[in-house]
Amino acid sequence: MENRFGTPLNSEVIKDVIDFNKKIEEEKQKENPDPKELEKLYLQQLYRGMEINSGYIRNYGYRPY
């Protein structure tokens, strides 16, 4: 799988993001979902998703702006 620039996407990261989504849905299905747990899962999913294009440093680490 590639992004719109032809760079291959990191399949391990995609799997992790999908797993976080499953955990979020499981937490939402509970009778009393824990808002702190949901917040933690959403942030983990966000941070991991930022690495889809093969790494955080490559995408965000060298820009001066």
Secondary structure, 3 states (H helix, E strand, C coil): CECCCCCECCHHHHHHHHHHHHHHHHHHHCCCCCHHHHHHHHHHHHHHHCCCCCCHHHHHHCCCC
